[in-house]
Amino acid sequence: MHELSIMDSALNMALDQAQKAGAARVQVIRLRIGVLSGVVPDALQFAFEALAPGTMAAGAALDIEHVPARFWCAACTREFQSDHYFGECPRCHRPSGDLRAGREMELASMEIE
C-alpha cells in the first residue's frame, strides 16, 4: 500500500506549510490526483484517516480532485481525454502516447485557521 507513504509525505508537507503560516489547525487538505497516477483514492483517504489524528490536521477533511488523462493528437492538433496510457483520438482514431495530464500527485491547497 504505497498510498500510506504518499499520504505521509503529503500530510507532512501540509503540516510544515501550516506551521510556517502560524496556523493552529488544518481544516481541509486538497490534493490533485491523476487517474493514471497509480494511486487509489480510497486507500489515500484511509491512510489520511490513520495518519491525521494527533496532528494539527486531526478532524480535517481530505478533498481529492481527480485529474483526467489528457493526450495530444498530433494529426488533429487537439487534446482529448482517455483513461488508458495510450489514448486513441476520438476524431481520427490514431493512438497517442503524448500524455499532457493525468499522472499528477500534488498538494493543491489547504484551509487553515
Backbone as ProteinMPNN parsed JSONL, in Angstrom:
{"seq_chain_A": "MHELSIMDSALNMALDQAQKAGAARVQVIRLRIGVLSGVVPDALQFAFEALAPGTMAAGAALDIEHVPARFWCAACTREFQSDHYFGECPRCHRPSGDLRAGREMELASMEIE", "coords_chain_A": {"N_chain_A": [[0.859, -1.184, 0.0], [1.306, 1.662, -1.183], [0.11, 4.078, -0.921], [0.032, 4.882, 1.722], [2.64, 5.829, 2.309], [2.723, 7.896, 0.451], [0.648, 9.529, 1.371], [1.659, 10.127, 3.87], [3.871, 11.711, 3.21], [2.556, 13.856, 1.87], [0.899, 14.823, 3.922], [2.813, 15.586, 5.836], [4.067, 17.628, 4.389], [1.937, 19.45, 4.156], [1.444, 19.999, 6.875], [3.86, 21.165, 7.593], [3.832, 23.5, 6.025], [1.543, 24.711, 7.084], [2.359, 25.165, 9.695], [4.484, 26.981, 9.261], [2.958, 29.095, 8.397], [1.809, 29.88, 10.698], [-0.473, 28.636, 11.648], [-3.074, 27.246, 13.698], [-4.581, 25.082, 13.32], [-5.394, 22.666, 10.796], [-7.889, 22.679, 8.438], [-8.873, 21.741, 5.947], [-7.444, 19.693, 3.461], [-6.38, 19.719, 0.199], [-5.871, 17.652, -2.515], [-4.522, 16.958, -5.752], [-5.017, 14.381, -7.878], [-4.018, 12.38, -10.459], [-5.736, 10.269, -12.82], [-4.179, 8.3, -13.938], [-2.107, 7.959, -12.21], [-1.616, 5.828, -10.569], [-2.434, 5.756, -8.001], [-4.733, 4.854, -5.504], [-7.619, 6.385, -4.692], [-9.405, 5.81, -2.478], [-7.759, 4.327, -0.785], [-5.899, 6.255, -0.212], [-7.467, 8.039, 1.244], [-8.069, 6.408, 3.455], [-5.474, 6.128, 4.502], [-4.991, 8.79, 5.204], [-6.875, 9.146, 7.249], [-5.771, 7.457, 9.12], [-3.308, 8.624, 9.683], [-3.668, 11.355, 10.371], [-4.815, 11.859, 13.034], [-3.775, 13.213, 16.166], [-2.233, 15.168, 15.113], [-2.061, 18.603, 13.882], [-3.873, 18.408, 11.898], [-5.886, 16.8, 12.675], [-9.166, 15.695, 12.465], [-9.554, 17.117, 10.175], [-10.698, 17.64, 6.789], [-10.207, 15.685, 3.856], [-9.845, 16.488, 0.597], [-10.07, 15.268, -2.549], [-9.156, 15.908, -5.758], [-9.898, 14.589, -8.825], [-7.927, 14.141, -11.572], [-8.394, 14.036, -14.962], [-7.003, 11.975, -17.607], [-5.28, 13.538, -20.162], [-4.513, 13.714, -23.541], [-2.427, 14.509, -26.415], [-3.2, 14.868, -29.769], [-1.348, 14.681, -32.537], [-1.998, 14.574, -35.22], [-4.591, 15.65, -35.438], [-4.216, 17.956, -34.102], [-5.124, 18.581, -31.459], [-6.309, 18.305, -28.032], [-7.416, 15.453, -26.128], [-9.403, 13.315, -24.005], [-8.71, 10.312, -22.165], [-8.784, 7.146, -20.482], [-6.68, 5.456, -20.568], [-3.213, 4.472, -20.924], [-2.174, 4.779, -23.49], [-3.862, 6.676, -25.321], [-6.6, 6.764, -27.609], [-7.342, 8.845, -30.239], [-10.474, 10.362, -30.427], [-11.409, 11.507, -32.722], [-9.75, 10.954, -35.082], [-8.901, 8.416, -34.57], [-6.3, 7.598, -34.11], [-3.609, 6.307, -32.174], [-2.159, 7.847, -29.262], [0.704, 8.674, -27.452], [1.352, 10.887, -26.151], [1.083, 12.191, -23.35], [-0.527, 14.681, -21.581], [-1.685, 15.395, -19.157], [-2.722, 13.811, -16.082], [-1.193, 12.196, -14.496], [-0.688, 13.401, -12.141], [0.218, 14.069, -8.752], [-0.304, 15.954, -6.329], [-0.128, 18.461, -3.758], [-2.587, 20.611, -3.65], [-3.955, 22.757, -2.343], [-4.853, 24.173, 0.879], [-6.926, 24.682, 3.758], [-6.62, 26.653, 6.575], [-6.633, 27.553, 10.08]], "CA_chain_A": [[0.0, 0.0, 0.0], [2.173, 2.83, -1.275], [-0.675, 5.271, -0.579], [0.39, 5.297, 3.078], [3.835, 6.68, 2.243], [2.358, 9.1, -0.303], [-0.131, 10.385, 2.266], [2.572, 10.586, 4.919], [4.634, 12.829, 2.626], [1.646, 14.978, 1.616], [0.478, 15.362, 5.21], [3.962, 16.293, 6.411], [4.239, 18.866, 3.631], [0.849, 20.348, 4.548], [1.667, 20.418, 8.256], [5.009, 22.062, 7.584], [3.383, 24.788, 5.483], [0.605, 25.292, 8.05], [3.157, 25.644, 10.825], [5.181, 28.178, 8.792], [1.961, 30.164, 8.277], [1.326, 30.203, 12.036], [-1.805, 28.065, 11.843], [-3.332, 26.428, 14.884], [-5.279, 23.868, 12.884], [-5.667, 22.474, 9.372], [-9.294, 22.299, 8.28], [-9.061, 20.988, 4.702], [-6.28, 19.479, 2.599], [-6.83, 19.396, -1.157], [-4.874, 17.003, -3.351], [-4.856, 16.695, -7.153], [-4.522, 13.043, -8.185], [-4.333, 11.964, -11.827], [-6.312, 8.922, -12.928], [-3.133, 7.363, -14.342], [-1.004, 8.078, -11.243], [-1.426, 4.568, -9.858], [-2.872, 5.938, -6.62], [-6.133, 4.511, -5.254], [-8.134, 7.443, -3.806], [-9.954, 5.273, -1.227], [-6.625, 3.948, 0.062], [-5.326, 7.52, 0.23], [-8.373, 8.517, 2.288], [-7.835, 5.54, 4.606], [-4.173, 6.497, 5.051], [-5.15, 10.095, 5.843], [-7.608, 8.939, 8.498], [-4.87, 6.785, 10.057], [-2.155, 9.464, 9.998], [-4.008, 12.71, 10.833], [-5.012, 12.012, 14.479], [-2.591, 13.585, 16.924], [-1.561, 16.273, 14.421], [-2.969, 19.745, 13.745], [-4.85, 18.074, 10.86], [-6.895, 15.899, 13.246], [-10.52, 16.157, 12.184], [-9.605, 17.849, 8.903], [-11.253, 16.946, 5.627], [-9.327, 15.46, 2.719], [-10.577, 16.7, -0.651], [-9.253, 14.759, -3.647], [-9.598, 16.273, -7.11], [-9.476, 13.58, -9.791], [-7.494, 14.786, -12.81], [-8.491, 13.089, -16.071], [-5.85, 11.871, -18.507], [-5.44, 14.29, -21.41], [-3.482, 13.418, -24.529], [-2.347, 15.391, -27.568], [-3.217, 14.2, -31.068], [-0.566, 15.487, -33.478], [-2.688, 14.606, -36.513], [-5.755, 16.556, -35.344], [-3.74, 19.115, -33.332], [-6.052, 18.872, -30.358], [-6.263, 17.444, -26.854], [-8.58, 14.612, -25.874], [-9.314, 12.561, -22.752], [-8.763, 8.854, -22.218], [-8.396, 6.54, -19.212], [-5.644, 4.469, -20.868], [-1.897, 5.082, -21.111], [-2.065, 5.163, -24.894], [-5.214, 7.043, -25.699], [-6.945, 6.813, -29.029], [-8.048, 10.075, -30.576], [-11.855, 10.062, -30.808], [-11.693, 12.057, -34.05], [-9.068, 10.253, -36.174], [-8.66, 7.051, -34.069], [-4.869, 7.291, -34.017], [-3.146, 6.266, -30.782], [-1.225, 8.891, -28.859], [1.421, 8.466, -26.204], [1.718, 12.232, -25.69], [0.254, 12.454, -22.178], [-0.402, 16.065, -21.13], [-2.152, 15.459, -17.764], [-3.332, 12.571, -15.615], [-0.304, 11.476, -13.582], [-0.414, 14.309, -11.033], [0.069, 13.783, -7.328], [0.173, 17.211, -5.762], [-0.85, 19.19, -2.734], [-3.102, 21.76, -4.396], [-4.217, 23.851, -1.409], [-5.404, 23.77, 2.165], [-7.553, 25.716, 4.575], [-6.082, 26.617, 7.933], [-7.133, 28.592, 10.982]], "C_chain_A": [[0.903, 1.244, 0.0], [1.438, 4.134, -0.975], [-0.343, 5.782, 0.824], [1.62, 6.207, 3.056], [3.566, 7.958, 1.459], [1.601, 10.067, 0.597], [0.732, 10.921, 3.384], [3.375, 11.79, 4.411], [3.753, 14.049, 2.423], [1.212, 15.633, 2.925], [1.618, 16.136, 5.875], [4.221, 17.613, 5.706], [3.181, 19.891, 4.038], [1.057, 20.876, 5.962], [2.83, 21.394, 8.361], [4.603, 23.455, 7.094], [2.42, 25.489, 6.444], [1.353, 25.874, 9.238], [3.91, 26.922, 10.454], [4.239, 29.373, 8.684], [1.395, 30.569, 9.633], [-0.054, 29.667, 12.341], [-1.885, 27.272, 13.141], [-3.924, 25.077, 14.475], [-5.43, 23.866, 11.373], [-7.105, 21.991, 9.261], [-9.531, 21.413, 7.062], [-7.721, 20.87, 3.991], [-6.821, 19.035, 1.247], [-5.657, 18.839, -1.965], [-5.404, 16.877, -4.773], [-4.196, 15.367, -7.507], [-4.982, 12.654, -9.591], [-4.832, 10.537, -11.88], [-5.285, 7.876, -13.343], [-1.933, 7.385, -13.389], [-0.694, 6.764, -10.535], [-1.854, 4.629, -8.407], [-4.368, 5.622, -6.516], [-6.685, 5.525, -4.247], [-8.696, 6.934, -2.478], [-8.838, 4.871, -0.262], [-5.931, 5.2, 0.597], [-6.159, 8.113, 1.362], [-8.172, 7.718, 3.576], [-6.52, 5.901, 5.299], [-4.248, 7.837, 5.774], [-5.83, 9.947, 7.199], [-6.742, 8.25, 9.552], [-3.75, 7.71, 10.532], [-2.493, 10.804, 10.64], [-4.227, 12.835, 12.343], [-3.698, 12.301, 15.202], [-1.777, 14.692, 16.273], [-2.527, 17.457, 14.368], [-3.97, 19.552, 12.602], [-5.9, 17.086, 11.374], [-8.273, 16.493, 13.017], [-10.656, 16.925, 10.88], [-10.243, 16.983, 7.818], [-10.173, 16.793, 4.565], [-10.179, 15.553, 1.463], [-9.658, 16.287, -1.796], [-9.896, 15.144, -4.973], [-9.023, 15.24, -8.072], [-9.155, 14.287, -11.114], [-7.57, 13.768, -13.94], [-7.215, 13.078, -16.912], [-6.186, 12.623, -19.795], [-4.232, 14.028, -22.298], [-3.53, 14.446, -25.656], [-2.33, 14.536, -28.827], [-2.498, 15.12, -32.051], [-1.276, 15.617, -34.821], [-3.838, 15.614, -36.516], [-5.4, 17.886, -34.676], [-4.753, 19.559, -32.277], [-5.844, 17.896, -29.206], [-7.542, 16.619, -26.763], [-8.339, 13.842, -24.585], [-9.42, 11.069, -23.013], [-8.341, 8.328, -20.852], [-7.305, 5.49, -19.399], [-4.323, 5.179, -21.144], [-1.64, 5.49, -22.558], [-3.473, 5.412, -25.395], [-5.391, 7.044, -27.201], [-7.765, 8.065, -29.28], [-9.469, 9.738, -31.021], [-12.205, 10.57, -32.214], [-11.065, 11.216, -35.164], [-8.701, 8.809, -35.822], [-7.194, 6.641, -34.088], [-4.469, 7.259, -32.545], [-2.151, 7.395, -30.505], [-0.583, 8.5, -27.536], [1.85, 9.789, -25.594], [0.776, 12.654, -24.566], [0.518, 13.866, -21.675], [-0.818, 16.241, -19.669], [-2.724, 14.095, -17.393], [-2.453, 11.749, -14.696], [0.037, 12.31, -12.355], [-0.607, 13.651, -9.681], [0.596, 15.03, -6.639], [-0.75, 17.757, -4.683], [-1.3, 20.491, -3.394], [-3.321, 22.974, -3.488], [-4.683, 23.273, -0.089], [-6.046, 24.967, 2.84], [-7.046, 25.542, 5.995], [-6.774, 27.679, 8.788], [-6.089, 28.903, 12.024]], "O_chain_A": [[1.216, 1.798, 1.054], [2.067, 5.177, -0.795], [-0.428, 6.983, 1.083], [1.633, 7.245, 3.718], [4.132, 9.003, 1.779], [1.868, 11.269, 0.597], [0.553, 12.064, 3.806], [3.53, 12.778, 5.128], [4.153, 15.163, 2.764], [1.164, 16.859, 3.022], [1.402, 17.22, 6.416], [4.556, 18.607, 6.35], [3.494, 21.064, 4.24], [0.869, 22.066, 6.217], [2.778, 22.345, 9.14], [4.989, 24.464, 7.684], [2.471, 26.709, 6.602], [1.015, 26.953, 9.726], [3.966, 27.854, 11.256], [4.655, 30.519, 8.855], [0.591, 31.497, 9.716], [-0.742, 30.198, 13.213], [-0.897, 26.707, 13.611], [-3.789, 24.077, 15.18], [-5.574, 24.916, 10.746], [-7.495, 21.017, 9.905], [-10.294, 20.449, 7.128], [-6.956, 21.832, 3.927], [-7.615, 18.099, 1.157], [-4.603, 19.465, -2.082], [-6.607, 16.707, -4.974], [-2.973, 15.236, -7.446], [-6.18, 12.607, -9.874], [-4.412, 9.693, -11.089], [-5.498, 6.684, -13.124], [-0.862, 6.884, -13.73], [0.385, 6.61, -9.962], [-1.664, 3.67, -7.66], [-5.164, 6.069, -7.341], [-6.275, 5.532, -3.086], [-8.483, 7.57, -1.446], [-8.967, 5.059, 0.948], [-5.435, 5.206, 1.723], [-5.608, 8.631, 2.332], [-8.113, 8.293, 4.663], [-6.455, 5.971, 6.527], [-3.643, 8.008, 6.832], [-5.407, 10.556, 8.181], [-6.959, 8.439, 10.749], [-3.293, 7.589, 11.669], [-1.676, 11.342, 11.387], [-3.845, 13.863, 12.903], [-2.658, 11.718, 14.896], [-0.751, 15.111, 16.809], [-3.685, 17.329, 14.766], [-4.813, 20.415, 12.359], [-6.713, 16.589, 10.595], [-8.519, 17.656, 13.337], [-11.756, 17.34, 10.518], [-10.31, 15.759, 7.931], [-9.326, 17.671, 4.399], [-11.125, 14.785, 1.289], [-8.597, 16.879, -1.993], [-11.026, 14.757, -5.27], [-7.809, 15.039, -8.127], [-10.014, 14.948, -11.697], [-6.889, 12.743, -13.893], [-6.452, 14.045, -16.925], [-7.216, 12.388, -20.428], [-3.085, 14.11, -21.858], [-4.521, 15.154, -25.834], [-1.543, 13.596, -28.94], [-2.983, 16.209, -32.36], [-1.171, 16.648, -35.485], [-4.028, 16.343, -37.489], [-6.194, 18.826, -34.689], [-5.169, 20.716, -32.213], [-5.283, 16.814, -29.377], [-8.6, 17.02, -27.248], [-7.202, 13.728, -24.126], [-10.106, 10.618, -23.931], [-7.606, 9.008, -20.134], [-7.033, 4.715, -18.482], [-4.307, 6.342, -21.547], [-0.941, 6.473, -22.802], [-4.176, 4.5, -25.829], [-4.454, 7.293, -27.959], [-8.767, 8.308, -28.606], [-9.65, 8.905, -31.91], [-13.177, 10.118, -32.819], [-11.762, 10.806, -36.093], [-8.239, 8.062, -36.683], [-6.886, 5.449, -34.082], [-4.932, 8.083, -31.756], [-1.412, 7.831, -31.387], [-1.263, 8.049, -26.615], [2.619, 9.816, -24.633], [-0.196, 13.374, -24.79], [1.661, 14.213, -21.376], [-0.338, 17.162, -19.008], [-3.151, 13.326, -18.255], [-2.888, 10.725, -14.168], [0.952, 11.966, -11.607], [-1.474, 12.796, -9.497], [1.795, 15.152, -6.392], [-1.963, 17.548, -4.695], [-0.482, 21.369, -3.663], [-2.92, 24.087, -3.828], [-4.88, 22.066, 0.053], [-5.74, 26.116, 2.524], [-7.042, 24.44, 6.544], [-7.419, 28.588, 8.266], [-6.311, 29.755, 12.885]]}, "name": "protein", "num_of_chains": 1, "seq": "MHELSIMDSALNMALDQAQKAGAARVQVIRLRIGVLSGVVPDALQFAFEALAPGTMAAGAALDIEHVPARFWCAACTREFQSDHYFGECPRCHRPSGDLRAGREMELASMEIE"}
